[in-house]
Amino acid sequence: MSEITVKINGVDYKAKEGEFLLNIARREGVFIPAICYQTGCSPTLACRLCIVEADGKRVYACNAKAKDGMDIVTDSDAIAEERESIMQVYDVNHPLQCGVCDQSGECELQDYTLYMNVNEQKYAIPDTLRPIRDWGLMKYDAALCIVCEKCITVCKDMIGDSVLKTVPRGGEAVDKELKSSMPKDAYAMWNKLQKSVIGTVKEDNTLDCQDCGECIAVCPVGALVSSDFQYTANAWELTKIPASNPHSSDCSLIYYNIKHGDMKNYDEKIFRVTNDPHFVPLHGGARFGFDFENRVVGKDKPMFEKAVKFLTEEADTIRFSSYITNEEALILQKLKEKLGLKLVNEDAYAYQQFMKHYSSVSGKSLYSADINAIKASNFVISMGTQVRYDAPNIGYALNNAVTMNKGAGLYFHPVGDSVVEGFAKNMMTISHKAGAEEHVLAFILDYFSQVEGLNNDLPGEIADVVKGFDKDAVALPEDFDAKMTKMLAKKDTFTLVIGEDCYAHERAENIAKLAGAVDKYTNITVMVIPSKTNTLGVSLICDLDEKAGSTVLGYNADGDFVLSALGDGDLDMPALNQQEGTFTSFNKRVVPTNAALAYSGYVLNDLAKAVGLTKALTVDYTAELPQEKGFKAETFDSLPNHYDNGGNEIRGYVVETIETAADGKVDKLAKAELLESNVVYLSNPIIQFSPFTNKAHQLKTDGKLYVSASYAEANGLEEGDKVEIKTDLGVIETTVEIDSQLTGDIPYLPTFDKALNAEALFDGSRFTKATIRKV
């Protein structure tokens, strides 16, 4: 889109041709009231409060697109009268229960009623019974609903579930005689409000979705609320602590909402997590999995002394997980250097090696894309990840791109996903066999290097290699070329998303080189999703070893002596909602997180000080993160954590991408070792990520074998059946759960439940052959 100039209230502003006027105004700090518009989504035209004059004509700012030289007036006596009437209609029969309503103090209906100076009511109509709906983690009170449709819009355009719609309310019709005596927008809005409430696409009005809770976040009133939060606290009682999502590598900006508990337990507790939905959505793990803190009485000095002795006299290895801060990762690296220990993190090591080989071809230390690149693309390719389960925010961005940009996409994965299949007509899902990932990526490089506008100068030796991909392994549909001709029409911005299946693959080295070649030799930007919260940060900071030694100190990981933030080890450590520090997000940003709750036990830095490191506080290491890896010498307290009105991420800083020697060679493709049948996948159900989410009271559950409805039927299984799963590495027993969003014949086992220990059945790869027997 070309740059243009528009005039708003006499002031010139730069904009892009075709931008919605409301987005321009918000970016430039010009206030236009609007209840129904959700940034990044399509307009609903439900509230009509955003009426403005553009070149003398009445338009709606949420829906009107900017043209060069356009002259916009945001307020006038006539506009103010129309807006006041709309707010009067919104207030008709709205329950006067602000004292107990969960949205009171944050309610846009309250705000706009006051802003429009509504101090009398001109209209009346009999009310209609609108029952409360219990949707599991959420409740919907239709009596409070103003049918702005933001929940419907965000569910469709942002999240991709598309499970909400308007349904008949059964309200009394508005008197037609009013049409001539009241402003037209107020009358039209009132008609709609009387006819509709929010319902679900299912006939029984139940909700089958991924429980992200984004509909709660965008609801301007108290109609949609967390079942757990309802009637527990008032907004003005809560202190909001800005932090970063501790459960996955999006590390999205969140706010822990805290206050003291009840008279029996007065200690501060987290009541809910909120976000700024106009800027970034949250997944359900971040929204509902907040109370995983490690409550301890005090410092266990005898056990601490045992930990110091074990570390200095017995251990030859520290094994740790990626659910730590950058500062803790640096402390571990310094302990390795000081004590001559091995440092083991299997997840981050695989990622580190993948990026090493990626860089050997791309010539860059980091991948080129971020989530904004995905959202801005009009063609997105995803491979090697069950994306909505592994990285929900990437799934949201993919859906947003194909929905809002009139885009298209390719989704390669052996495990079927009905929601991805329904993102858009131009979303092609290809279910290849497990093990074909190297050939899939070779096909992508071969095919798209020949697309007009994307082919730079693919070297002949790489071109020859990728042409040797196995067509049967890639499993393209017969009409692929015909479909792609239509899907590629007018597409000019491409992004490739690569996931954990690829760096957990036996051919990970060459897959990484192929991905680096996509980045270097085509105009496709690439994202390599870090699998856990701080996998990227750990991989940049730590010199990791492939194998552990004989005596292991575990930090949130298995070991002979375990430091645990879950409270199940030898010495307690603080959970991530009890720490301040930084993460490195998949946007390649160092973002700060703050402690929501106090912690009275020992921290990792106490152990470091006991063996001779000198920093007083963990966050004193923030400024010492390795600059040679792209970090900056910024102190923790100097790091911002917010978005501006234009939606720009003002959070921490971006890690510098460093040029590397591009001396790697793409190897010849190996024969695809395909898993044809009896395959099980290692993955977590939606909104579960780790034992930390599973510790949260709203999400706590047992791990199961998750199957599609078709798989259950074909194998004579029903929900709740007990099964034995056996591989060459072992056997476990669990029960069956039907995942309604799963399709195909590959079930999956989770990692979030430590008691299940499903990882013991897998040998590095996320796919394995298994026999499943009902017992």
C-alpha positions in Angstrom: 0.0 0.0 0.0 1.3 3.4 -1.0 1.8 6.2 1.6 -0.8 9.0 1.6 -1.7 12.0 3.7 -5.1 12.4 5.5 -6.3 15.4 7.5 -7.9 14.7 10.8 -9.5 17.7 12.6 -7.2 20.0 10.6 -4.0 18.1 11.2 -2.1 16.2 8.5 -1.1 12.6 9.2 0.8 10.0 7.1 -1.1 6.8 6.5 -1.2 3.8 4.1 -3.8 3.9 1.4 -6.7 1.6 2.4 -6.1 1.7 6.2 -9.2 2.0 8.3 -9.6 5.5 9.6 -10.0 4.3 13.1 -6.6 2.6 13.1 -5.0 5.8 11.8 -6.6 7.9 14.5 -5.7 5.4 17.3 -2.1 5.3 16.1 -1.9 9.1 16.1 -3.6 9.5 19.5 -6.8 11.0 18.1 -9.7 9.7 20.1 -12.8 8.3 18.3 -15.2 6.3 20.5 -15.8 2.7 19.4 -17.0 -0.3 21.4 -17.3 -3.0 18.7 -14.1 -2.7 16.7 -11.2 -5.1 17.5 -7.8 -4.2 16.1 -6.6 -6.7 13.6 -10.0 -8.0 12.9 -12.8 -7.2 10.4 -15.3 -4.4 11.4 -18.7 -5.5 12.7 -20.5 -2.0 12.4 -22.4 -3.1 15.5 -22.0 0.0 17.8 -21.9 2.8 15.3 -20.3 5.1 17.8 -17.3 5.7 15.5 -19.3 7.9 13.1 -17.2 10.7 11.6 -17.4 13.0 8.6 -15.0 12.3 5.8 -15.0 14.9 3.0 -18.4 16.0 4.3 -20.0 12.6 4.2 -21.0 10.5 7.3 -19.0 7.3 7.5 -18.0 4.8 10.2 -14.3 5.1 11.0 -13.9 1.4 11.7 -14.9 0.5 8.2 -14.0 3.5 6.1 -10.7 3.3 4.2 -8.3 6.1 3.9 -7.7 7.9 0.6 -5.1 10.5 -0.2 -6.2 14.0 0.8 -9.2 12.8 2.8 -10.5 15.4 5.3 -11.9 13.9 8.5 -13.8 15.5 11.3 -14.2 13.4 14.3 -16.8 15.4 16.3 -19.6 17.9 15.8 -22.9 18.7 17.5 -24.8 16.3 15.2 -22.3 13.5 15.8 -22.4 14.0 19.5 -26.2 13.9 19.5 -26.1 10.6 17.6 -23.6 9.1 19.9 -25.5 10.1 23.0 -28.7 8.5 21.6 -26.7 5.3 20.9 -25.5 5.2 24.5 -29.0 5.8 25.8 -30.2 2.8 23.8 -27.3 0.7 25.1 -28.4 1.6 28.6 -32.0 0.5 28.1 -32.7 -2.5 30.5 -29.0 -2.9 31.1 -28.9 -4.4 34.7 -27.9 -1.9 37.3 -25.6 -4.2 39.1 -22.3 -2.4 38.7 -21.5 -3.0 42.4 -21.1 -6.7 41.8 -20.4 -6.9 38.1 -16.9 -8.2 37.3 -16.3 -5.6 34.7 -17.2 -2.6 36.9 -14.3 -0.1 36.9 -13.1 -1.4 33.6 -16.4 -1.3 31.7 -16.6 0.5 28.4 -20.3 0.9 28.8 -19.7 2.8 32.0 -16.9 4.9 30.4 -18.9 5.9 27.3 -22.1 6.6 29.2 -20.1 9.1 31.2 -18.2 10.4 28.2 -21.4 11.0 26.3 -23.0 12.8 29.2 -25.9 10.4 29.3 -27.9 11.7 32.3 -31.4 10.8 31.2 -33.3 7.9 29.5 -35.6 8.7 26.6 -36.4 5.2 25.6 -38.0 2.1 27.2 -39.1 -1.4 26.2 -40.0 -4.6 28.0 -37.0 -6.8 28.8 -36.5 -10.4 27.8 -35.3 -13.3 29.9 -31.7 -14.1 28.8 -30.3 -17.1 30.7 -26.7 -17.4 31.8 -24.6 -20.0 29.9 -21.9 -22.0 31.5 -19.1 -22.6 28.9 -16.6 -24.4 31.2 -13.7 -22.0 31.9 -16.0 -19.1 30.8 -19.5 -17.9 31.6 -21.8 -15.8 29.4 -24.4 -13.6 30.9 -26.7 -12.5 28.1 -28.4 -10.0 30.3 -25.2 -7.9 30.4 -24.4 -8.4 26.7 -24.6 -5.4 24.3 -24.1 -7.7 21.2 -21.0 -5.7 20.0 -19.9 -9.0 18.4 -16.2 -8.5 19.3 -16.2 -12.0 20.7 -17.4 -13.4 17.4 -14.9 -11.4 15.4 -11.8 -12.2 17.5 -12.8 -15.9 17.6 -13.0 -15.9 13.7 -10.4 -13.4 12.5 -7.8 -13.8 15.2 -8.0 -17.1 16.9 -9.5 -19.2 14.0 -12.0 -21.2 16.1 -15.1 -19.5 14.6 -17.4 -21.1 17.3 -19.5 -18.1 18.2 -22.4 -16.4 16.3 -25.4 -14.3 17.0 -28.6 -16.2 17.7 -32.2 -15.0 18.1 -32.9 -13.2 21.4 -36.7 -13.2 21.2 -36.9 -9.6 22.3 -39.9 -7.3 21.7 -39.7 -5.4 18.4 -38.7 -1.7 18.6 -41.7 0.6 17.9 -41.5 1.5 14.2 -42.8 5.0 14.9 -39.5 5.8 16.7 -37.7 5.5 13.4 -38.8 9.0 12.4 -38.1 10.6 15.8 -34.7 9.2 16.8 -31.3 9.3 15.1 -31.1 6.5 12.5 -28.0 4.8 13.8 -29.4 4.6 17.3 -32.6 3.1 15.9 -30.8 0.6 13.7 -28.5 -0.4 16.6 -31.5 -0.9 19.0 -33.3 -3.1 16.5 -30.2 -5.3 16.3 -29.8 -5.4 20.1 -33.4 -6.5 20.6 -33.1 -9.3 18.1 -29.8 -11.0 19.0 -27.7 -12.5 21.7 -24.4 -14.5 21.4 -24.6 -18.2 21.0 -22.4 -21.0 19.7 -22.4 -22.8 16.3 -23.4 -26.0 18.0 -27.1 -26.7 18.2 -27.0 -27.6 21.9 -25.3 -24.2 22.6 -22.2 -25.8 24.1 -18.7 -24.4 23.4 -16.1 -26.5 21.6 -13.0 -24.4 21.2 -9.4 -24.1 22.4 -10.3 -22.2 25.5 -8.1 -19.3 24.8 -10.4 -16.9 26.7 -9.8 -14.1 24.2 -13.5 -13.5 24.0 -13.3 -12.6 27.8 -10.5 -10.2 27.1 -12.3 -8.3 24.3 -15.7 -8.2 26.0 -16.3 -4.5 26.8 -18.9 -5.3 29.5 -19.3 -8.1 32.0 -21.1 -10.5 29.7 -18.2 -12.9 29.2 -16.1 -13.6 32.3 -13.8 -16.3 33.6 -15.9 -18.8 35.7 -13.1 -18.9 38.2 -12.9 -15.1 38.6 -16.6 -14.4 38.7 -17.7 -12.5 41.8 -14.3 -12.9 43.5 -12.8 -9.4 43.3 -13.5 -5.9 42.0 -11.2 -4.4 39.3 -10.2 -1.5 41.5 -9.0 -3.8 44.3 -6.5 -5.6 42.0 -2.9 -4.6 41.5 -1.7 -5.3 38.0 1.9 -6.6 37.6 3.2 -6.4 34.1 5.1 -9.6 33.1 5.7 -12.0 30.2 3.9 -15.3 29.5 6.0 -18.0 31.3 4.6 -21.0 29.5 5.6 -20.7 25.9 8.0 -18.9 23.6 5.6 -16.1 22.6 6.4 -14.6 26.0 3.4 -12.3 25.4 2.8 -9.3 27.6 0.5 -10.3 30.5 -0.7 -8.7 33.7 -0.9 -10.7 36.9 -3.9 -9.3 38.8 -3.2 -9.8 42.5 -4.7 -8.9 45.9 -4.8 -10.4 49.3 -6.8 -13.5 49.9 -9.6 -14.0 52.5 -9.5 -13.7 56.3 -8.2 -17.3 56.7 -5.4 -16.9 54.2 -4.6 -13.2 53.9 -1.4 -13.7 51.7 -1.5 -12.1 48.3 -2.7 -14.3 45.5 -3.2 -14.1 41.7 -6.9 -13.8 40.9 -6.6 -13.7 37.1 -4.3 -12.8 34.2 -5.3 -10.1 31.7 -3.8 -8.8 28.5 -4.1 -5.9 26.0 -6.2 -7.6 23.4 -5.8 -4.9 20.8 -2.1 -5.6 20.6 -1.6 -9.3 21.3 -3.9 -12.3 22.1 -3.2 -14.9 24.8 -3.6 -18.6 24.7 -5.5 -20.4 27.5 -2.3 -21.7 29.2 -1.2 -18.1 29.8 -4.7 -16.9 30.8 -5.9 -19.7 33.0 -2.6 -21.3 34.2 -1.4 -18.6 36.5 -1.2 -20.1 40.0 1.8 -22.4 39.8 3.8 -20.6 42.4 6.0 -22.5 44.8 4.8 -21.7 48.3 7.5 -22.4 50.9 7.6 -21.6 54.6 11.2 -20.3 54.5 14.8 -21.1 53.7 15.8 -24.8 54.3 19.4 -24.2 55.4 20.5 -27.8 55.9 19.2 -28.8 52.4 20.9 -25.7 50.9 24.2 -26.7 52.4 23.7 -30.2 50.9 23.0 -28.6 47.5 26.3 -26.6 47.8 28.2 -29.7 48.8 26.7 -31.8 46.0 27.4 -29.1 43.4 31.0 -28.5 44.4 32.1 -32.0 45.4 29.9 -34.6 43.6 28.2 -33.3 40.5 29.8 -33.4 37.1 26.7 -32.2 35.3 23.8 -29.7 35.6 20.7 -30.7 33.7 18.0 -28.0 33.4 14.8 -27.2 31.5 14.1 -24.1 29.4 11.5 -22.8 31.8 14.1 -20.4 33.3 15.1 -16.7 32.8 18.0 -15.5 30.7 19.7 -14.5 33.9 19.4 -18.0 35.4 20.8 -19.4 32.1 23.8 -17.1 32.4 24.3 -18.2 36.1 24.3 -21.8 35.0 26.9 -21.0 32.2 29.1 -19.3 34.8 28.8 -22.3 37.1 29.8 -24.5 34.2 32.9 -22.4 33.6 33.9 -22.0 37.2 33.4 -25.6 38.3 34.2 -27.4 35.1 30.7 -29.0 34.8 28.8 -30.3 31.9 25.6 -28.3 31.1 22.8 -30.3 29.6 19.4 -29.2 28.2 18.2 -31.7 25.6 15.6 -29.4 24.2 17.8 -26.3 23.9 20.7 -28.3 22.6 18.7 -29.7 19.7 17.5 -26.1 18.9 21.1 -24.7 19.3 22.5 -27.3 16.8 19.6 -26.7 14.4 20.3 -23.0 14.3 24.1 -23.6 14.0 23.5 -25.6 10.8 20.8 -23.1 9.7 23.4 -20.2 10.0 26.0 -22.2 8.1 23.9 -21.7 5.0 21.8 -18.5 5.7 24.8 -16.5 7.0 22.8 -15.2 9.8 22.7 -16.2 13.5 18.9 -15.9 13.8 15.9 -16.6 11.6 14.5 -13.7 9.7 10.8 -13.6 10.6 8.7 -12.7 13.6 5.0 -12.8 14.4 4.4 -9.5 12.7 6.0 -10.9 9.5 3.5 -13.8 9.6 0.6 -11.5 10.1 1.7 -9.2 7.3 2.2 -12.1 4.9 -0.4 -13.1 2.3 1.1 -16.6 1.9 2.2 -18.6 4.9 3.7 -22.1 4.9 3.9 -24.2 8.0 5.7 -27.5 8.5 7.1 -29.6 11.3 4.8 -28.3 13.9 1.3 -29.1 15.1 1.1 -25.3 15.3 -2.1 -24.6 17.3 -0.9 -27.0 20.0 2.8 -26.2 20.0 2.7 -22.4 19.5 -0.9 -21.1 19.6 0.1 -17.5 18.9 1.7 -18.6 15.7 -1.5 -20.4 14.8 -3.4 -17.2 15.5 -1.1 -15.2 13.3 -1.4 -17.8 10.5 -5.2 -17.6 10.7 -5.1 -13.8 10.8 -2.9 -13.6 7.7 -5.1 -15.9 5.6 -8.3 -14.3 6.9 -7.5 -10.6 7.0 -5.0 -10.3 4.1 -7.1 -12.4 1.7 -4.1 -14.7 1.9 -3.4 -18.3 1.4 -1.4 -21.0 3.1 0.1 -24.5 3.1 0.0 -26.6 6.2 2.2 -29.7 6.2 1.8 -32.2 9.1 1.0 -35.9 9.6 -1.4 -35.1 12.4 -4.7 -33.7 11.2 -6.3 -30.5 12.6 -9.9 -29.7 11.7 -9.5 -26.1 12.8 -6.5 -25.3 10.6 -8.4 -27.0 7.8 -11.2 -24.5 8.3 -9.1 -21.3 8.5 -9.9 -20.3 5.0 -10.8 -21.7 1.6 -7.2 -20.9 0.5 -5.7 -23.0 3.3 -4.4 -26.3 1.9 -3.5 -28.9 4.5 -1.3 -31.8 3.4 -1.0 -34.8 5.6 2.3 -36.4 4.7 3.8 -39.5 6.4 5.8 -39.1 9.6 9.5 -39.0 8.7 9.1 -37.1 5.4 10.1 -33.7 6.8 13.4 -33.4 5.0 11.7 -34.1 1.7 8.8 -31.8 2.5 11.3 -28.9 3.0 13.2 -29.8 -0.1 10.0 -29.7 -2.1 9.1 -26.3 -0.6 12.5 -24.9 -1.6 12.3 -26.4 -5.0 8.7 -25.3 -5.7 8.9 -21.8 -4.3 12.3 -21.0 -5.8 10.6 -21.2 -9.1 7.7 -18.9 -8.2 7.9 -15.5 -9.9 9.4 -12.9 -7.6 10.8 -15.4 -5.1 13.7 -16.9 -7.1 16.9 -15.0 -6.4 19.8 -17.1 -7.4 19.4 -20.7 -6.0 22.9 -22.3 -6.6 22.9 -25.2 -9.0 24.2 -27.7 -6.4 21.3 -26.9 -4.1 18.8 -26.9 -7.0 20.0 -30.3 -8.0 19.7 -31.6 -4.4 16.1 -30.4 -3.8 14.9 -31.7 -7.1 15.5 -35.2 -5.7 12.7 -35.0 -3.2 10.4 -38.0 -2.9 7.0 -37.1 -4.3 5.3 -40.0 -2.6 6.7 -39.0 0.8 5.5 -35.4 0.4 2.0 -36.7 -0.5 0.8 -33.8 -2.6 -2.8 -34.0 -3.7 -3.5 -34.7 -7.4 -4.9 -31.2 -8.0 -2.0 -29.4 -6.1 -0.7 -27.5 -9.1 -4.2 -26.3 -10.2 -5.0 -25.1 -6.6 -1.6 -23.4 -6.2 -2.1 -21.4 -9.4 -5.2 -19.9 -7.9 -3.7 -19.5 -4.4 -0.6 -17.8 -5.6 -2.5 -15.2 -7.6 -1.5 -11.6 -6.4 0.6 -13.0 -3.5 3.8 -11.2 -2.8 4.7 -11.6 0.8 5.7 -15.1 2.0 6.7 -16.6 5.4 7.8 -20.2 6.3 7.2 -21.5 9.8 9.3 -24.4 11.0 8.6 -26.3 14.2 10.0 -28.8 16.7 9.5 -31.9 14.6 12.4 -30.7 12.4 15.0 -30.2 15.1 14.0 -33.4 16.8 14.4 -35.2 13.5 17.3 -37.6 12.8 18.0 -35.6 9.7 17.8 -32.3 11.6 21.2 -31.1 10.3 20.2 -31.1 6.7 16.7 -29.9 7.4 18.3 -26.9 9.1 20.6 -26.3 6.0 17.6 -26.5 3.7 15.8 -23.9 5.9 18.8 -21.7 5.8 18.8 -21.9 2.0 15.1 -20.8 2.0 16.1 -17.8 4.0 19.2 -16.9 1.9 18.1 -17.7 -1.6 14.4 -16.8 -1.7 12.4 -13.8 -0.6 10.6 -16.0 1.9 11.1 -15.0 5.6 11.6 -17.9 8.0 10.7 -18.5 11.6 12.1 -21.5 13.6 9.7 -21.8 16.6 11.5 -22.2 19.9 9.7 -25.1 21.6 9.7 -23.9 25.2 9.5 -20.5 27.0 13.2 -19.7 26.9 14.6 -22.2 24.5 16.0 -19.4 22.3 17.6 -17.6 25.2 19.2 -20.7 26.6 20.5 -21.7 23.2 22.2 -18.3 22.8 23.6 -18.0 26.3 24.8 -21.5 27.2 27.6 -23.7 25.9 25.5 -26.9 26.0 26.7 -30.5 26.1 25.0 -33.3 24.3 25.3 -36.0 27.0 25.2 -35.9 30.8 27.9 -37.3 33.0 27.4 -39.8 35.9 26.3 -37.4 38.7 23.6 -34.9 37.9 22.3 -31.8 39.6 18.8 -31.2 38.1 17.2 -27.7 37.9 13.5 -28.3 37.0 14.8 -31.5 35.4 15.7 -35.0 36.5 18.9 -35.5 38.5 20.5 -37.1 41.5 19.9 -33.9 43.5 17.0 -31.8 42.2 16.3 -28.0 42.5 12.6 -27.7 41.8 10.2 -24.8 41.2 7.4 -27.3 41.3 8.2 -28.1 44.9 8.8 -31.8 44.2 12.6 -31.9 44.5 15.3 -31.8 47.2 15.6 -28.0 47.4 12.8 -25.6 46.5 13.3 -22.8 43.9 10.9 -20.0 42.9 8.5 -20.5 40.0 8.6 -18.0 37.1 5.6 -16.0 38.5 7.8 -15.4 41.6 10.9 -14.1 39.7 12.0 -11.0 37.9 14.2 -11.4 34.9 14.0 -11.7 31.2 13.1 -14.2 28.5 14.1 -14.3 24.8 10.8 -14.6 22.9 10.2 -16.1 19.5 10.1 -12.4 18.3 13.8 -12.4 19.1 13.2 -9.9 21.9 14.6 -9.8 25.3 11.5 -9.1 27.3 11.2 -8.5 31.1 9.0 -10.3 33.5 8.2 -9.3 37.1 7.4 -11.2 40.3 3.7 -11.4 41.0 4.1 -13.2 44.3 6.7 -13.2 47.1 9.1 -16.1 47.6 10.8 -16.8 50.9 13.2 -19.7 50.0 16.5 -19.9 48.2 17.1 -18.9 44.6 19.7 -20.1 42.1 21.8 -17.0 42.6 22.2 -18.0 46.3 23.8 -21.2 45.2 26.0 -19.2 42.7 27.1 -16.8 45.5 27.9 -19.8 47.8 30.5 -21.1 45.2 32.1 -17.7 44.6 30.0 -15.7 42.0 29.5 -12.2 43.2 26.2 -10.6 41.9 23.9 -9.6 44.7 20.7 -10.1 42.7 19.7 -12.4 39.8 18.8 -9.4 37.7 22.3 -7.9 38.1 23.2 -10.4 35.4 20.8 -8.8 32.8 23.4 -6.3 31.7 25.9 -9.1 31.3 24.1 -11.2 28.8 26.6 -12.1 26.0 26.8 -9.2 23.6 28.7 -11.4 21.1 25.5 -13.4 20.8 23.4 -10.2 20.1 22.3 -9.2 23.6 22.8 -5.6 24.8 24.3 -4.3 28.0 20.9 -3.1 29.3 20.0 -3.1 32.9 16.8 -4.9 34.0 15.1 -1.7 35.3 15.7 0.1 32.0 13.7 -2.4 29.9 10.2 -1.2 28.8 7.2 -3.6 28.6 4.3 -2.1 26.7 2.8 -1.4 23.3 2.2 2.0 21.8 -1.2 3.1 20.3 0.0 1.9 16.9 0.5 -1.6 18.1 4.3 -1.4 18.1 6.0 -3.7 20.6 7.9 -1.5 23.0 9.2 -4.4 25.1 12.8 -4.9 26.0 15.0 -4.9 22.9 15.5 -7.0 19.8 18.5 -9.4 19.9 20.9 -8.4 17.1 21.2 -10.8 14.2 24.9 -11.4 13.6 26.4 -12.3 10.3 28.1 -15.7 10.2 30.2 -17.6 7.7 27.8 -19.1 5.1 30.2 -22.0 4.3 27.8 -24.9 4.9 26.7 -27.2 2.1 23.3 -28.8 1.7 23.7 -32.5 1.7 22.1 -35.0 -0.6 18.7 -36.1 0.6 18.5 -39.3 2.5 15.9 -41.9 1.7 12.7 -41.0 3.6 12.3 -43.4 6.5 8.5 -43.2 6.8 6.3 -44.4 9.6 3.4 -45.8 7.7 1.1 -47.1 10.5 0.7 -47.5 14.3 2.3 -44.1 14.8 2.0 -42.1 18.1 3.0 -38.4 18.3 4.5 -36.6 21.4 2.5 -33.5 21.9 0.4 -31.7 24.5 -3.3 -30.9 24.3 -4.3 -27.3 23.7 -3.5 -25.0 26.7 -1.2 -27.5 28.4 2.5 -26.9 28.0 4.4 -28.3 31.0 4.0 -29.5 34.6 3.7 -25.8 35.5 0.5 -25.3 33.6 -0.7 -28.6 35.0 -0.1 -27.3 38.5 -2.6 -24.5 38.0 -5.9 -25.3 39.6 -8.0 -24.4 36.5 -6.0 -26.7 34.2 -4.9 -29.5 36.4 -5.7 -32.9 34.9 -4.1 -36.3 34.1 -2.3 -37.0 30.9 -4.1 -39.4 28.5 -3.8 -40.9 25.1 -5.6 -38.3 22.9 -7.3 -39.7 19.8 -9.5 -38.4 17.0 -13.2 -39.5 16.9 -12.5 -41.4 13.7 -9.5 -43.2 15.3 -11.6 -44.2 18.3 -14.3 -45.6 16.1 -12.0 -47.5 13.9 -10.2 -49.1 16.8 -13.2 -49.8 19.0 -12.2 -47.2 21.7 -14.4 -45.0 23.8 -13.6 -42.1 26.0 -12.3 -43.3 29.3 -11.2 -46.7 28.1 -7.9 -47.9 29.6 -5.1 -48.7 27.1 -1.6 -50.0 27.1 0.9 -48.2 24.8 4.1 -50.2 24.0 7.2 -49.2 22.0 10.7 -50.6 21.8 11.6 -48.4 24.8 8.9 -49.3 27.2 5.3 -49.5 28.1 2.8 -47.3 29.9 -0.9 -47.5 30.7 -3.4 -44.6 30.5 -6.9 -43.7 29.5 -8.4 -42.5 26.2 -9.7 -39.0 25.6 -11.2 -37.9 22.3 -9.8 -34.6 21.0 -12.7 -33.2 19.0 -10.3 -31.0 17.0 -8.0 -33.8 16.0 -8.5 -35.7 12.7 -6.7 -38.7 11.1 -5.2 -41.8 12.5 -2.2 -40.6 14.6 -3.0 -40.2 18.4 -0.7 -38.3 20.7 0.8 -38.6 24.2 1.6 -35.5 26.3 4.6 -34.3 28.3 2.8 -32.1 30.8 2.0 -34.9 33.2 5.2 -36.1 34.9 3.4 -39.1 36.4 2.7 -40.5 32.9 6.3 -40.2 31.7 5.3 -40.6 28.1 8.7 -39.2 26.9 10.3 -42.5 28.0 8.6 -44.2 25.0 10.3 -41.8 22.4 13.9 -41.8 21.3 14.5 -38.1 20.4 11.9 -37.9 17.6 8.4 -36.8 18.2 7.0 -39.8 16.3 7.3 -43.4 17.2 5.8 -46.8 16.2 3.7 -48.2 19.0 1.1 -50.9 19.7 -2.0 -49.8 21.5 -4.1 -52.4 23.3 -7.3 -51.9 25.3 -6.9 -53.4 28.8 
